[in-house]
Amino acid sequence: MRILVMHRVPDSFVRYAENLDHTAHQVTYVSTPERLATLPAGVPARRIERPGTGDTAAEVLAAVSGLPRPDLVVALSEYDLLPAAQVREALDVPGPRVADVLPTRDKVVMKAAVAAAGLRVPRYAPLDRALASGVDWTGRSVLKPLAGASSEGITTYPTPDAALTAVRDGSVRVDVDGFEIEEFVEGPILHIDGAVAAGRPLAVQASRYLGTCLGYAEGAPLGSVQTDTPPATVDFTLACLRAVGITDGPFHLEAIETADGPVFLEVGARVGGADVADTFELATGVHLASAQLRLLAGETLDGPAAPAAGPDARYGWFVVPGHTLGSAYCRIEGEKPFRENPVVRRWVQRAPHEPVKAAITYADADIPLAGVVGPAPTAVLERFLTELFASVTVEPGEDPR
């Protein structure tokens, strides 16, 4: 096949060389300048640079203009799923079209599909409609970008009226056509990860967040630990996937635990961020990006479903952000009692002379502190991360130059 890869996710995460036969297939990578160095080395492939400053689909189409039409378009980053669908439509390449991708990218379309399947979702409304006619709830509310990620652009309010007033008076500036307002549902947040092939689960593993993605965006630590994955959780997950049309490949689903059962929050047709993929592989033996590439390339993955983590062999991860420091450098204190704890499997810490990124990111190499813990029971991992988050401080550092 002629395979076009819209490259954004580093090869260390994807393992292109292990999962795509670069001799049997003609592989073309299109990548931005800063991502070129993360392409696989030593494989026969065409590498084309795109500027990375404009519309992604338009840049990719310009980059491959004049080349033979690909048989397959691969995009592994959630930021590229919709542009990849646009590229497929423009080049008439088989695979998900824009209408297929929207239920996993547009939060209003997504929740409408899940609600139509009879599953509970937070009450919600497109922001333009809410501004015109109000909403049917009164409690705590959230403004969200329809296609946002990493909780960027999300703001919370005590009531929907307070949120709508903030939009009307300009105290929060949003693209009305690109936002929704949503009921805030109280409860611990789960993320459920795995992969499906022809709708059948290859592996499913539930985890519980410590902290929230919104809290991380605002500067607080975030982590998660693997938990039980009972049949009811698997059934709920598969029903959500069917509702939005995810039948092949990885998924990252978030739900809120309530006394009345799970409430759907959102789902992506992608591998989870931070160290979700690493902890998932440790627990189940399944490397999600590899499964995704092999399914895209037409392989049949029909082995038995991988077991979820055993009760004494669970894993977790943590990330401590640096994007709210206001400094390119950081000073970390209080971490020493935790660093050598036997539960720590991987510890990644910035030295005072090593910069951190100003943009929000979960990447270990770009933030002050990150790591993987386990194997251990869920309660042990939760206790360790809770104490870590309460003890470690990250302050702006001095420029070493």
TITORTOR-468432 format. One line per 4 residues: for each residue y, x, z of C-alpha. Coordinates in steps of 0.05 Angstrom, whole numbers, plus 5000, padded with zeros to 4 digits. Example, Ala and Ser with C-alpha at 12.3 -4.5 7.8 and 13.67 -1.06 7.14 Angstrom:
2
4910/5246/5156 ~ 4979/5273/5143
This chain:
401
5000/5000/5000 ~ 5073/5017/4994 ~ 5099/5011/5065 ~ 5173/5008/5084
5186/5024/5157 ~ 5253/5004/5186 ~ 5252/5059/5237 ~ 5287/5055/5304
5234/5062/5359 ~ 5215/5136/5369 ~ 5147/5161/5344 ~ 5129/5182/5415
5127/5108/5431 ~ 5097/5082/5366 ~ 5048/5138/5345 ~ 5058/5127/5270
5013/5185/5250 ~ 4954/5158/5290 ~ 4960/5087/5264 ~ 4984/5092/5191
4944/5131/5140 ~ 5000/5168/5106 ~ 4953/5194/5053 ~ 4923/5127/5034
4991/5092/5037 ~ 5059/5109/5008 ~ 5103/5106/5069 ~ 5179/5105/5067
5220/5110/5131 ~ 5292/5086/5131 ~ 5329/5109/5192 ~ 5398/5122/5220
5422/5195/5229 ~ 5410/5197/5304 ~ 5339/5170/5296 ~ 5316/5218/5242
5293/5268/5294 ~ 5247/5216/5325 ~ 5206/5207/5261 ~ 5135/5234/5259
5132/5307/5237 ~ 5082/5335/5188 ~ 5062/5271/5152 ~ 5072/5259/5077
5127/5206/5074 ~ 5194/5192/5043 ~ 5252/5194/5092 ~ 5317/5159/5074
5379/5159/5117 ~ 5423/5097/5125 ~ 5492/5100/5157 ~ 5477/5055/5217
5548/5029/5218 ~ 5542/4963/5180 ~ 5494/4905/5169 ~ 5423/4931/5179
5390/4891/5124 ~ 5444/4908/5074 ~ 5439/4983/5090 ~ 5363/4982/5083
5366/4946/5017 ~ 5417/4996/4991 ~ 5373/5053/5015 ~ 5312/5030/4977
5349/5006/4915 ~ 5312/5031/4853 ~ 5247/5045/4890 ~ 5184/5005/4875
5180/4941/4915 ~ 5142/4952/4981 ~ 5079/4913/4997 ~ 5095/4913/5071
5159/4917/5113 ~ 5149/4943/5184 ~ 5200/4933/5240 ~ 5181/4946/5312
5249/4940/5347 ~ 5273/4871/5368 ~ 5340/4889/5337 ~ 5306/4896/5269
5262/4834/5268 ~ 5313/4789/5236 ~ 5340/4842/5188 ~ 5268/4857/5167
5258/4783/5151 ~ 5321/4786/5109 ~ 5295/4847/5072 ~ 5229/4813/5058
5264/4752/5030 ~ 5310/4795/4986 ~ 5252/4836/4959 ~ 5201/4779/4959
5153/4818/5004 ~ 5100/4779/5043 ~ 5110/4771/5117 ~ 5154/4733/5166
5216/4702/5137 ~ 5281/4686/5173 ~ 5256/4616/5192 ~ 5193/4647/5221
5232/4698/5263 ~ 5286/4652/5291 ~ 5241/4620/5344 ~ 5232/4690/5374
5304/4712/5368 ~ 5349/4651/5375 ~ 5345/4627/5447 ~ 5363/4555/5430
5312/4550/5373 ~ 5262/4584/5419 ~ 5270/4537/5478 ~ 5270/4476/5432
5203/4497/5403 ~ 5172/4510/5472 ~ 5199/4444/5501 ~ 5172/4407/5440
5103/4434/5459 ~ 5109/4399/5526 ~ 5124/4462/5567 ~ 5180/4466/5618
5243/4503/5599 ~ 5312/4508/5633 ~ 5360/4454/5610 ~ 5406/4484/5558
5455/4469/5502 ~ 5489/4507/5445 ~ 5557/4528/5472 ~ 5596/4492/5417
5561/4426/5433 ~ 5570/4435/5508 ~ 5645/4447/5499 ~ 5650/4383/5459
5607/4337/5501 ~ 5587/4371/5566 ~ 5516/4380/5594 ~ 5469/4339/5637
5462/4384/5698 ~ 5510/4405/5753 ~ 5483/4468/5786 ~ 5487/4542/5775
5492/4560/5701 ~ 5488/4619/5653 ~ 5524/4636/5588 ~ 5478/4675/5541
5482/4704/5471 ~ 5433/4669/5426 ~ 5402/4734/5402 ~ 5421/4781/5459
5378/4834/5491 ~ 5377/4873/5557 ~ 5420/4817/5589 ~ 5481/4844/5554
5537/4792/5549 ~ 5506/4746/5601 ~ 5551/4716/5655 ~ 5534/4668/5712
5575/4612/5743 ~ 5567/4564/5802 ~ 5570/4502/5757 ~ 5569/4487/5682
5641/4463/5687 ~ 5662/4531/5714 ~ 5627/4565/5655 ~ 5659/4519/5604
5727/4527/5636 ~ 5721/4602/5633 ~ 5708/4597/5558 ~ 5765/4548/5547
5817/4588/5585 ~ 5796/4654/5555 ~ 5775/4687/5620 ~ 5709/4702/5586
5711/4718/5512 ~ 5650/4697/5473 ~ 5631/4678/5402 ~ 5623/4603/5413
5576/4596/5354 ~ 5532/4653/5379 ~ 5523/4631/5452 ~ 5486/4579/5493
5496/4552/5564 ~ 5433/4546/5606 ~ 5413/4518/5673 ~ 5398/4574/5724
5328/4563/5751 ~ 5314/4596/5818 ~ 5251/4636/5830 ~ 5218/4704/5819
5215/4726/5747 ~ 5149/4745/5714 ~ 5140/4784/5650 ~ 5074/4772/5615
5055/4823/5562 ~ 4999/4831/5513 ~ 4976/4825/5441 ~ 4943/4770/5400
4904/4772/5335 ~ 4898/4707/5296 ~ 4922/4672/5360 ~ 4866/4702/5402
4887/4746/5461 ~ 4868/4820/5456 ~ 4897/4833/5525 ~ 4944/4798/5573
4975/4825/5636 ~ 5026/4792/5683 ~ 5078/4831/5723 ~ 5133/4811/5772
5203/4839/5768 ~ 5236/4872/5827 ~ 5309/4861/5813 ~ 5332/4827/5748
5351/4849/5679 ~ 5420/4818/5691 ~ 5426/4858/5756 ~ 5408/4921/5718
5462/4906/5666 ~ 5511/4902/5725 ~ 5487/4968/5755 ~ 5428/4953/5801
5358/4984/5798 ~ 5302/4947/5763 ~ 5227/4951/5765 ~ 5164/4911/5760
5093/4912/5787 ~ 5030/4884/5757 ~ 5000/4822/5790 ~ 4942/4775/5782
4935/4745/5713 ~ 4896/4680/5726 ~ 4870/4636/5670 ~ 4927/4586/5681
4977/4642/5666 ~ 4940/4662/5603 ~ 4937/4589/5580 ~ 5012/4580/5592
5027/4644/5555 ~ 4984/4625/5494 ~ 5016/4556/5492 ~ 5085/4588/5490
5064/4636/5435 ~ 5035/4580/5393 ~ 5100/4541/5402 ~ 5143/4597/5373
5092/4619/5320 ~ 5069/4686/5349 ~ 4998/4692/5324 ~ 4990/4767/5310
5017/4827/5347 ~ 5049/4843/5414 ~ 5091/4797/5456 ~ 5137/4802/5517
5146/4736/5552 ~ 5189/4722/5613 ~ 5180/4661/5659 ~ 5205/4638/5726
5156/4623/5782 ~ 5170/4557/5816 ~ 5132/4512/5864 ~ 5118/4466/5805
5091/4521/5760 ~ 5121/4570/5710 ~ 5186/4555/5673 ~ 5193/4589/5605
5252/4636/5600 ~ 5244/4673/5535 ~ 5194/4710/5490 ~ 5197/4766/5440
5149/4785/5385 ~ 5152/4857/5407 ~ 5130/4907/5459 ~ 5168/4904/5525
5220/4956/5542 ~ 5227/5007/5597 ~ 5156/5032/5615 ~ 5121/4966/5603
5080/4995/5547 ~ 5057/5055/5588 ~ 5036/5014/5648 ~ 5003/4963/5604
4961/5017/5570 ~ 4943/5047/5638 ~ 4918/4979/5662 ~ 4883/4954/5600
4870/5013/5554 ~ 4909/4978/5499 ~ 4968/5014/5466 ~ 5010/4955/5443
5049/4990/5388 ~ 4985/5017/5358 ~ 4955/4947/5357 ~ 5018/4921/5323
5017/4974/5268 ~ 4943/4965/5254 ~ 4950/4890/5250 ~ 5009/4897/5203
4970/4945/5159 ~ 4915/4893/5152 ~ 4863/4918/5201 ~ 4821/4868/5238
4823/4877/5313 ~ 4766/4833/5336 ~ 4737/4870/5396 ~ 4730/4837/5464
4794/4821/5501 ~ 4815/4879/5546 ~ 4812/4863/5621 ~ 4876/4858/5662
4887/4908/5717 ~ 4840/4905/5777 ~ 4870/4887/5845 ~ 4870/4960/5869
4887/4991/5803 ~ 4955/4962/5784 ~ 5016/4998/5759 ~ 5091/4991/5761
5154/5022/5734 ~ 5226/5031/5756 ~ 5293/5048/5724 ~ 5359/5064/5758
5418/5054/5711 ~ 5476/5100/5695 ~ 5517/5060/5645 ~ 5562/5031/5700
5579/5098/5732 ~ 5640/5112/5690 ~ 5616/5184/5684 ~ 5572/5222/5637
5540/5258/5696 ~ 5510/5234/5761 ~ 5493/5256/5832 ~ 5429/5227/5861
5416/5224/5936 ~ 5362/5196/5981 ~ 5305/5205/5931 ~ 5268/5264/5963
5223/5224/6011 ~ 5198/5183/5951 ~ 5190/5237/5898 ~ 5125/5267/5926
5094/5201/5948 ~ 5021/5197/5924 ~ 5035/5130/5890 ~ 5083/5164/5841
5050/5177/5774 ~ 5112/5199/5735 ~ 5182/5217/5760 ~ 5239/5229/5712
5306/5250/5743 ~ 5370/5275/5713 ~ 5396/5342/5738 ~ 5471/5346/5755
5485/5382/5689 ~ 5445/5332/5646 ~ 5485/5274/5617 ~ 5467/5201/5621
5483/5150/5567 ~ 5544/5104/5574 ~ 5508/5048/5537 ~ 5458/5003/5572
5388/5030/5562 ~ 5320/5032/5596 ~ 5299/5098/5564 ~ 5275/5148/5616
5311/5206/5583 ~ 5379/5171/5584 ~ 5387/5145/5655 ~ 5393/5178/5724
5323/5161/5750 ~ 5260/5128/5724 ~ 5186/5130/5737 ~ 5116/5100/5736
5076/5085/5799 ~ 5003/5069/5811 ~ 4945/5057/5812 ~ 4951/5017/5876
4950/4945/5900 ~ 5010/4902/5881 ~ 5035/4898/5953 ~ 5036/4974/5960
5075/4983/5895 ~ 5124/4928/5915 ~ 5137/4960/5982 ~ 5148/5029/5952
5198/5003/5900 ~ 5235/4959/5950 ~ 5244/5018/5997 ~ 5263/5064/5939
5317/5016/5914 ~ 5345/5009/5984 ~ 5349/5084/5997 ~ 5369/5119/5932
5442/5123/5913 ~ 5471/5146/5847 ~ 5544/5168/5845 ~ 5588/5195/5789
5579/5270/5781 ~ 5626/5326/5759 ~ 5628/5352/5688 ~ 5591/5419/5693
5633/5452/5640
